[in-house]
């Protein structure tokens, strides 16, 4: 999934500040000072996040949902945005848990990855290509289904199911607020080293079977690091 697609999904899901912050940290490589400022109050810096992501994706600053869709998918305008809000109306509720707003963007990505990998199956020639395609298809199918369960449960009951790993991730972020300054500096150093180690493994090791889990781990670590930056400010 390209950054253009990810930005499109984010805009399609309502441009939630927390989701935008994650994309901003993952793809724009901000300086420490900028990361601290943005992560402190992403809702106040939403326009900055949008501009940075559009520039990084190579898209014009006046890009709309429709133009991104045309650039990325070469499709006509659809009612995707309306369908998302119709299927999951609670996303517009101020009381909606931020974890669910993060998940809606991931769900769109996983769903479209499934479609792409399914289309890639007939094109795979070697055994390794077939294995990698099937692995990605299954991984994204499971990811999409796991998110669907969370959204459906909240829609039906108004309560959080909480089985998805994003909830544990957010708990770790909230737990950071109980650390003193010295412990936060230690945590910052450990997180930065963990991010570097996982990124180095991706670059040095040809392990398609571990690529997805490592990428997801890096995203989690960067979200924690963004909160540490905010608390140290």
N, C-alpha and C positions, 0 to 999 in steps of 0.2 A: 504494500500500500504506500503510494507516494505521499509526500507532504501536501501536495495539492489536494489529494483525496481527504487527508486528515483535516485540513483546514475547512474543506467543504462540509465534512461531517460535523465539525464543531459549529459552524455557522448554521447548519441545518438544524442542529439540536438546540439552538437558541443562544449561542455564544456565551455560555456560562463562564464567569470569571475563573472559577477553580479549574475547569477543564482547560481554559485558555492558558492559565498559569503552567499547567503540566506540559502542554505543547511548547510554550515559550521556553521553559527550562530544558526540555529535551532537544529542541531543534535550533535555537538561535544562539546558543553558547554565550550567554550574557556575562559581563564582568561581574565580579563579586558585589560591587557597589550597586549596580543596576538590579541584580538578582535580589538583593536585600530590599531595595525600594519597592520593586514590583510585588514580591511575595508578601510584604507587609500588608498591603491592601490591594489585591488584584482587581477588585471591583472599581477602584478609583483610577486604575491605570488600564482599563479595558481597551481604550482606543490605542494606547501604546502597544499593547499585546497584539491587537488586530494588525496594526501597521507592520510590526516586526515579522509576524507570521506570513503576511501577504508578500512582503519583500523577500523573505527567505524562500518562499514557495515559487518565486518568480512570477507573481500575479500582480496586475495593476492595482493601485490603491483604491480605486473605485469599484473593485470587483464585487458583484452581488452573488446571491445564491445561484441565480440562473446562469450567469457568465462562468462561474466556477464549474457548474455542472457541464456546460458545453465544452469548456476547455479540457476537463478531466475525463468525461465519459462520452462526449460526442453524442449526447442525447438531447431531445427536446425538453422543454420545461415540463415538470411533473408536479403532482400534488404531494410529494414526499413530506414536505414540512407540515402541511395540513394533516396528513395521515398520522405523523408522529404525535402531534398534539391531540389528535382525536383518539388514538390508541392509548396514550398515556397523558391524560389531561392534568394529572397532579404535578407534572413537571413545571407548570406555571405557578404553582402554589408556593408562596414564600416559605412555608413550613416544610417543603419537600426536602428530605435529607440530601446533602451535597453528594453523598456517595452514589445516589441514584442518577443524579445529573451527570456525574462522571461516567456511569455505566451506559447511559444512552448513546454517548459518542462511541464508546467501545463496541456497543452492539451493532451500530451501523457499519463500523469498520469490519467487524468479524463477519457480518452477513455478506458484505460485498466481497470480502476475501474468499468466502465460500464459493460465491458465483464465479469469481475469477479462476480459482483453482479447479473448479469443476470443468470450466472451459479449457483449462490447460491439460486436462487428463489425456485427451486424444493426441495432443501435440508431444507428449513425453515419449521419447524414443528409447533411451537406455533404461536399465533397471534402476539406476540411482535416481534418474529424473522422475521416474514413476513413483519411487518410494518417497522422495521429497515432496512431490505434489500431493500424494495421498496423505502424508503426515501433516502437511499444512492444512489440507481440507478438513481432516478429522479434528485437528487442534482448534480451528476456527469454528467448526460446527459445535463442538463442546462449549467453547467460550460463548457463542451466541445463545445456546440453550441455557447455560448457567445464568446469564444476565436476564434472559426472558423470565426465568423462574422468579427472580427477585422483583422485577417490574410487575409481573402478574400478581404476585402475592400482595404487594403493597396496594395495587389497584383494587384488589378484591377485599382486603381486610383493613387497609389504612395503617397497617403495621409493617415493620421491617422484618424480613426473613433472616437476613444477616449471615447467610452461608457463604456468600462470595468473598474472596480474599480482600477485596477493596475495603471491607468493613474492619478487618484486622489491621490493614494498612493505616486507616484513619485513626484507629485506636492508638497505634504507635505514635502517630503524629500528635495526638492530644496528650499522650503521656510525656512528651518532650517538655510540655509546659510546667511539669513538676520538677525539672532539673534546675540546679543552680548554675551560675555563670561558668564556673570551672568545668562542670560536667558537660555543659553545652559545647565548650571549646573542644573537649575530648571527643564528644560525639561528632562534631564537625570534622575533625581530623580522621576519625574512623570511617565516616560516610564517604569522604572524598577519596580515601584509599580504596574502599570497597568499589566505588564507581570506576576508578582507574583500573583496578584489578579485573573487573568484569568486562570492561571495554577492551582491555589488552587480550583477554582470552578470546573474545570474538574476532579480533584482528589476527591473532597468531594461530588459532586452532580452527581447522576446517571441520566443525561439528554441527551440521544442519539439525541434528536431533536435539541439540541443546540451545540452538540459536534463539528460539522463541522464549524459552524460560529465562535465558540470560538477559534478553532485551526487556522483558517484563520486570526483572529484578532491578535493572538499571533505572527504569522509570520510577519504581517504588523508592529507591534510594535517593533519587533526585527530588522527589516530593518531600521526603523527610529533611533533606538538606535545605530546601527552600524554607521550611518552617524553622529550622535552626537559625538560618540567616535572619529571619524576621524577629526571633526571640532575642538574638544578640544585638539587634539594633538599639 
